[in-house]
Amino acid sequence: MGTFSQRELPTVIRRRLGVAFSLSLLAFALLVARLWYLQILQGEEMRAMSENNRIRLHRVQATRGTVLDRYGRVLIDSRPSYDAVVVPEDTPRLDLLLENLAQLIGQSASELGATLGQRGGGRPPFGDVVVRRDLSREEVIALETHQLELPGVSLRITPRRSYPLDTRLAHLLGYVGEADPAELAADPRYDMGDLVGKVGLEKRWESYLRGTNGGQQVEVDAVGRKLRVLREVEEVPGHTLRLTIDLDLQNAATAALGDRDGSIVALDPTTGEILAFANHPSFDPNLFARGIRRDEWQGLSRDKHRPLNNRAIQGQYPPGSTFKIIVATAALEEGVVNPFTRIYCPGGVRFGNHYFRCWRKGGHGSVNLHQALVQSCDSYFYQVSQRLGIDTIARYARQFGLGEPTGIDLEHEKGGTIPDSEWKQRRFKQPWYAGETLSSAIGQGYVTATPLQMANAIAMTAVGKRFRPSFVRQVETANGQVVRQEAPQVVAELSVRETTLRQIREALRDVVGAKNGTGKKARLPGIEVAGKTGTSQVVRLGVKRMKASQVPWHHRDHAWFVAYAPVEAPEIAVAAIVEHADGGGGAVAAPAVREVLEAYFRLKRERGGVKYAQN
């Protein structure tokens, strides 16, 4: 068969062939141009994206440092946590992936999506996002079994903070949480998803506890599954903190407080080291470590008993009759009374139009300073306060550390209130009235203090000097090398005569030891205890006296007791407050302090009779 020559092709066909050839040339030119653009102009970027799709850098979170008590027992530790991680770029259908994942871990797809959006903001391409922490064993098995159906999802083992004491000591230890945008911006060493200390010791000692993150260079397949580790940089764990806390004594203080709202603080009066730090109600830091749920947070924040409040340093209470220690010291030093000065107590004192009652309805009769402290006679101190004046009382109260924070290394410590004439003018733009001095003399009115302040004040009474309260003894590397040692820090010495202190101490000894002492329920066999009771009024209930059981709970008085022992060579000072108690300081708070003291001296005997056993 013959072939047609070009001349034999019709004109229309030749035109169409020319158009087709031109279009082919144009398509080829566009393809070449696109290849040139991708390979030449954006070659480096495309190469980096390709490598990122095959080789990933995985951050290895450092294990936070362990926290131990003074005898090496664990207070805070870390344990492995299996977390679900998502890389959105590794899945073609993110919505479908979240639905499948939600069914396996018992969480809604909308919740996972919200978490992904919250934690994924600002991440680099192919960066991973933790959508669920601390999976259960069953959830881990489910994810491993359905791995092929979950492109972009992987499991990661990270250290999770563990608080074996649960609610005990929570306000001092604090808790951790994910670094927020402000924390990320403030410190470039933090990465998204890092856990940082939020409150308490965890926050204040963050620089020692956090450690240094490591990393892995890993090869992954098309759906992001790890194939092998190409290179690894080991993480450096955080330092170990050894505290001054005695876990056995902490347990005793927690048990002594029981389910009653309040606080008990025990410290060494010769160093300022805190031995026990109990608050009730409390909270479980493990909730925050795993990521607290909204309903859990609302339950804590709306609880009328305020479990998040650190009562030991933030609870500002009228100190009641424990404040008489300061007034008695001022009275002796200023010479307004001497040990033999007697004042008659008929059951109260009339001042102007108001009758200031003594706690004993029939009165105490004629009493001197020693008897007034032992029996906690209000009338005696009403009359002494008129001779002193509020400004003198305030000056001595500040010597004992009241009216200002103690300086403990915890955030948001309150300083309480020690009023004087200048304070009231500044605060209320009003003059000080003489009748207000009478209320202040028995630790009422405007006077407030925290349990830690009162522990510090009774410790100062015992040894004549005041230390900055501390709870960390030393910092060690993970292999036990000491890198920081804390030393006792004296912040003030009590500038009063030794005879004054001796008279106050003898009276406080008889508060507990004498037959008519208000603190006799704090007695210990074979050990002399010095202390002072206090009952602080929450609301004024009028002239009629009522039993505690007849008063609504939130209107009941607070019960105080402060003490130290042994009298001649003090080793431990304790302050306890029980809120809205069923009785006064002698009936309610003194027995709680006795339990703590009893535990301290029992433990001392068991440990060989020394003040503190060697580590």
Residue pairs with C-beta under 8 A, 6 or more apart in sequence:
6 14
38 46
39 46
49 125
52 125
52 126
53 89
53 126
53 220
53 222
54 219
54 220
55 217
55 218
55 219
55 220
55 230
56 126
56 217
56 218
56 220
56 224
57 215
57 216
57 217
57 218
58 128
58 156
58 215
58 216
58 217
58 218
59 191
59 193
59 213
59 214
59 215
60 213
60 214
60 215
60 216
60 232
60 233
60 234
60 235
61 158
61 159
61 193
61 194
61 195
61 213
61 235
62 159
62 210
62 211
62 212
62 213
62 214
62 235
62 236
62 237
62 238
63 78
63 159
63 211
63 235
63 237
63 238
64 76
64 78
64 159
64 161
64 176
64 195
64 209
64 210
64 211
64 237
64 238
65 208
65 209
65 210
65 211
65 237
65 238
65 239
65 240
65 241
65 478
66 74
66 76
66 77
66 78
66 240
66 241
67 74
67 75
67 76
67 77
67 173
67 201
67 209
67 240
67 241
67 243
68 74
68 75
68 240
68 241
68 242
68 243
69 75
69 242
69 243
69 245
69 246
69 247
69 250
70 242
70 243
70 244
70 245
70 246
70 473
70 612
70 615
71 246
71 247
71 613
71 615
72 242
72 615
73 247
74 164
75 163
75 164
75 165
75 169
75 173
75 243
75 245
75 247
76 161
76 162
76 163
76 164
76 173
76 202
77 161
77 162
77 164
78 159
78 160
78 161
78 162
79 159
79 160
79 162
80 157
80 158
80 159
80 160
81 133
81 134
81 157
81 158
81 159
81 160
81 290
82 134
82 135
82 139
82 140
82 155
82 156
82 157
83 130
83 132
83 133
83 134
83 135
83 155
83 156
83 157
83 158
84 101
84 105
84 130
84 131
84 132
84 135
84 139
84 143
84 153
84 155
85 128
85 129
85 130
85 131
85 153
85 154
85 155
85 156
86 97
86 101
86 116
86 128
86 129
86 131
86 152
86 153
87 126
87 127
87 128
87 129
87 152
87 154
87 224
88 94
88 116
88 120
88 129
88 152
89 125
89 126
89 152
90 126
90 151
90 152
90 222
90 223
90 224
91 97
91 151
91 152
91 153
91 223
92 151
94 152
95 109
97 150
97 151
97 152
97 153
98 109
98 112
98 113
98 116
99 109
100 146
100 149
100 150
101 109
101 112
101 131
101 143
101 150
101 153
102 108
102 109
102 111
102 112
104 139
104 142
104 143
104 146
104 150
105 132
105 135
105 139
105 142
105 143
106 139
107 132
112 131
112 132
115 129
115 131
115 132
116 129
116 131
119 129
119 130
119 131
119 178
119 192
119 193
120 127
120 129
122 192
123 129
123 192
127 192
128 154
128 156
129 193
130 156
130 193
133 158
133 160
133 290
133 291
134 160
134 290
135 143
135 155
140 155
143 150
143 153
143 155
144 155
147 153
147 225
151 223
151 224
152 223
152 224
153 224
154 224
154 225
154 226
160 289
160 290
161 175
161 176
161 195
161 202
161 285
161 286
161 289
162 286
162 289
163 170
163 173
163 175
163 284
163 285
163 286
163 289
165 173
165 247
165 250
166 284
166 286
167 281
167 282
167 283
167 284
168 250
168 251
168 254
168 278
168 282
169 245
169 250
169 277
169 278
170 200
170 279
170 282
170 283
170 284
170 285
171 200
171 277
171 279
171 282
171 310
171 311
171 312
172 200
172 201
172 245
172 274
172 277
172 310
172 312
172 410
172 471
173 200
173 201
173 202
173 285
174 197
174 198
174 199
174 200
174 201
174 202
174 203
174 204
174 285
175 197
175 198
175 199
175 200
175 202
175 285
175 288
175 289
176 195
176 196
176 197
176 198
176 202
176 288
176 289
177 195
177 196
177 198
177 288
177 289
177 291
178 193
178 194
178 195
178 196
178 291
179 190
179 191
179 192
179 193
179 194
179 195
179 196
183 190
183 196
184 190
184 191
184 192
189 212
190 196
191 213
194 210
194 213
195 289
196 203
196 206
196 210
197 203
197 204
197 205
197 206
197 209
197 210
198 288
199 411
200 410
200 411
201 241
201 243
201 410
201 471
201 472
202 209
203 411
204 409
204 410
204 411
205 241
205 409
205 472
205 475
208 238
208 239
208 241
208 475
208 484
209 238
209 239
209 241
210 238
211 235
211 236
211 237
211 238
211 239
212 235
212 236
213 235
214 232
214 233
214 234
214 235
214 236
215 232
215 233
216 229
216 231
216 232
216 233
217 229
217 230
217 231
217 232
218 226
218 227
218 228
218 229
218 230
219 226
219 227
219 228
219 230
220 226
220 227
221 227
237 478
238 478
239 475
239 476
239 477
239 478
239 483
240 475
240 476
240 477
240 478
240 480
241 472
241 474
241 475
241 476
242 472
242 473
242 474
242 475
242 476
242 615
243 471
243 472
243 473
244 268
244 273
244 274
244 275
244 470
244 471
244 472
244 473
245 274
245 275
245 276
245 277
245 471
246 275
246 276
246 603
246 612
248 599
248 603
249 266
249 275
249 276
249 596
249 599
249 600
249 603
250 275
250 276
250 277
250 278
252 276
252 595
252 596
252 598
252 599
252 600
253 264
253 266
253 276
253 277
253 278
253 596
254 278
254 280
255 595
256 264
256 278
256 576
256 591
256 592
256 593
256 595
256 596
257 263
257 264
257 278
257 280
257 576
257 578
257 592
258 280
259 280
260 280
260 578
260 579
260 581
261 280
261 281
261 305
261 311
261 578
261 579
261 580
262 279
262 280
262 311
262 558
262 576
262 577
262 578
262 579
263 278
263 279
263 280
263 311
263 312
263 315
263 451
263 576
263 577
264 276
264 278
264 451
264 574
264 575
264 576
264 577
264 592
264 593
264 596
265 274
265 276
265 277
265 278
265 312
265 451
265 452
265 455
265 574
265 575
265 576
266 274
266 275
266 276
266 277
266 455
266 572
266 573
266 574
266 596
266 600
267 273
267 274
267 275
267 455
267 456
267 459
267 469
267 572
267 573
268 275
268 571
268 572
268 573
269 458
269 459
269 460
269 462
269 463
269 467
269 564
269 570
269 571
269 572
269 573
270 463
270 488
270 570
270 571
271 467
271 470
271 488
272 456
272 459
272 466
272 467
272 468
272 469
272 470
272 488
272 489
273 469
273 470
273 471
273 473
273 488
274 408
274 469
274 470
274 471
275 572
275 600
276 596
277 312
277 471
278 312
279 309
279 310
279 311
279 312
281 303
281 305
281 306
281 307
282 307
283 300
283 307
283 308
287 293
287 296
300 307
300 308
301 308
309 315
310 410
310 412
311 450
311 451
311 577
312 450
312 451
312 452
313 405
313 406
313 408
313 410
313 412
313 413
313 414
313 450
313 451
313 452
314 412
314 413
314 414
314 450
315 414
315 450
315 451
315 577
316 414
316 416
316 417
316 448
316 449
316 450
317 448
317 449
317 450
317 451
317 536
317 558
317 560
317 577
317 579
318 443
318 444
318 445
318 447
318 448
318 536
318 537
318 558
319 402
319 443
319 447
319 448
319 449
319 454
319 534
319 536
319 560
320 442
320 443
320 444
320 534
320 535
320 536
320 537
320 557
320 558
320 560
320 585
321 376
321 378
321 442
321 443
321 518
321 532
321 533
321 534
321 535
321 560
321 585
322 443
322 454
322 457
322 458
322 532
322 533
322 534
322 560
322 561
322 562
322 585
323 397
323 440
323 441
323 442
323 443
323 447
323 449
323 534
324 372
324 373
324 376
324 381
324 441
324 442
324 443
324 532
325 373
325 400
325 457
325 458
325 461
325 504
325 508
325 532
325 562
326 393
326 396
326 397
326 400
326 402
326 457
327 381
327 384
327 385
327 388
327 393
327 396
327 441
328 369
328 372
328 373
328 381
328 384
328 504
328 507
329 396
329 400
329 496
329 500
329 501
329 504
330 388
330 392
330 393
330 395
330 396
331 337
331 369
331 384
331 387
331 388
332 338
332 339
332 369
332 496
332 497
332 500
332 503
332 504
333 396
333 496
333 497
333 500
334 388
334 392
336 384
336 387
336 388
337 343
337 369
337 384
337 387
338 369
339 368
339 369
339 370
339 503
340 368
341 368
341 369
342 366
342 367
342 368
343 366
343 367
343 368
343 372
343 379
343 380
343 383
343 384
344 365
344 366
344 379
345 358
345 360
345 363
345 364
345 365
345 366
345 367
345 377
345 378
345 379
345 380
346 363
346 379
347 357
347 358
347 360
347 361
347 362
347 363
347 379
348 355
348 356
348 357
348 358
348 363
348 378
348 379
349 355
349 356
349 358
349 379
349 382
349 383
349 438
350 356
351 382
351 386
351 434
351 435
351 438
352 435
354 435
356 378
356 379
356 382
356 438
356 439
357 378
358 364
358 377
358 378
358 379
359 376
359 378
359 535
359 584
360 375
360 377
361 545
363 379
364 371
364 372
364 375
364 377
364 379
364 380
367 375
367 377
367 380
369 380
369 503
369 507
370 503
370 506
370 507
370 510
371 377
372 380
372 381
373 504
373 507
373 508
373 510
373 511
373 532
374 507
374 510
374 511
374 514
374 516
374 517
374 518
375 516
375 517
375 518
376 511
376 518
376 532
376 533
378 442
381 441
381 442
382 438
382 441
382 442
384 441
385 393
385 437
385 438
385 440
385 441
386 434
386 437
386 438
388 437
388 441
389 437
390 419
390 420
390 421
390 432
390 436
390 437
390 440
391 420
391 421
391 422
393 420
393 437
393 440
393 441
394 403
394 418
394 419
394 420
394 423
395 420
397 403
397 418
397 447
398 404
398 418
399 492
399 494
399 495
399 496
400 456
400 457
400 460
400 461
400 466
400 494
401 453
401 456
401 457
401 460
401 466
401 491
401 492
402 416
402 418
402 449
402 453
402 457
403 415
403 416
403 417
403 418
404 415
404 416
405 413
405 414
405 415
406 413
406 450
406 452
406 453
406 456
406 468
406 469
407 413
407 468
407 469
407 491
408 452
408 468
408 469
408 470
408 471
409 470
409 471
409 472
413 450
413 452
414 450
416 447
416 448
416 449
416 450
416 453
417 423
417 446
417 447
417 448
418 447
419 432
419 436
419 440
419 445
419 446
419 447
420 432
421 431
421 432
423 446
424 430
424 431
424 432
424 436
424 446
425 431
425 432
436 445
436 446
439 445
440 446
440 447
443 534
443 536
444 536
444 537
449 457
451 575
451 576
451 577
452 469
452 575
454 560
454 562
454 575
454 577
455 469
455 562
455 573
455 574
455 575
456 466
456 467
456 469
457 562
458 531
458 532
458 562
458 563
458 564
458 573
458 574
458 575
459 466
459 467
459 564
459 570
459 573
460 466
460 492
460 494
461 494
461 501
461 504
461 505
461 508
461 564
462 505
462 530
462 564
462 570
462 573
463 570
464 493
464 494
464 501
465 490
465 492
465 493
465 494
466 490
466 491
466 492
466 493
466 494
467 488
467 489
467 490
467 491
468 489
468 490
468 491
470 486
470 488
470 489
472 486
473 485
473 486
474 482
474 484
474 485
474 486
475 482
475 483
475 484
476 482
476 483
477 483
494 501
505 530
505 567
508 530
508 531
508 532
509 528
509 529
509 530
509 567
510 517
511 517
511 518
511 519
511 530
511 531
511 532
511 533
512 519
512 520
512 522
512 523
512 528
512 529
512 530
512 531
512 563
512 590
513 520
513 523
513 528
513 529
514 520
518 533
518 584
518 585
518 586
519 529
519 531
519 532
519 533
519 561
519 563
519 585
519 586
519 590
520 586
520 590
521 586
521 587
521 590
521 591
521 594
522 529
522 531
522 561
522 563
522 590
522 591
522 593
522 594
522 597
523 529
523 594
524 565
524 594
524 597
524 598
524 601
527 565
527 566
527 597
527 601
528 565
528 566
528 567
528 568
529 563
529 564
529 565
529 566
529 567
529 594
529 597
530 563
530 564
530 565
530 567
531 561
531 562
531 563
531 564
531 590
531 593
532 561
532 562
532 563
533 560
533 561
533 584
533 585
533 586
533 589
533 590
534 559
534 560
534 561
534 562
534 585
534 589
535 557
535 558
535 559
535 560
535 584
535 585
536 557
536 558
536 560
537 557
538 554
538 555
538 556
538 557
538 558
538 580
539 555
541 551
541 555
548 556
548 557
548 581
548 582
548 583
549 582
553 580
554 580
555 580
556 580
556 581
556 582
557 580
557 581
557 584
558 577
558 578
558 579
558 580
558 581
559 577
559 578
559 581
559 583
559 584
559 585
559 587
559 588
559 589
560 575
560 576
560 577
560 585
560 589
561 574
561 575
561 576
561 585
561 586
561 589
561 590
561 592
561 593
562 573
562 574
562 575
562 576
562 593
563 573
563 574
563 590
563 593
563 597
564 570
564 572
564 573
564 574
565 571
565 572
565 597
565 601
571 600
571 611
572 597
572 600
574 593
574 596
574 597
576 589
576 592
576 593
576 596
577 589
578 588
578 589
578 592
581 587
581 588
581 589
582 588
604 610
604 611
607 613
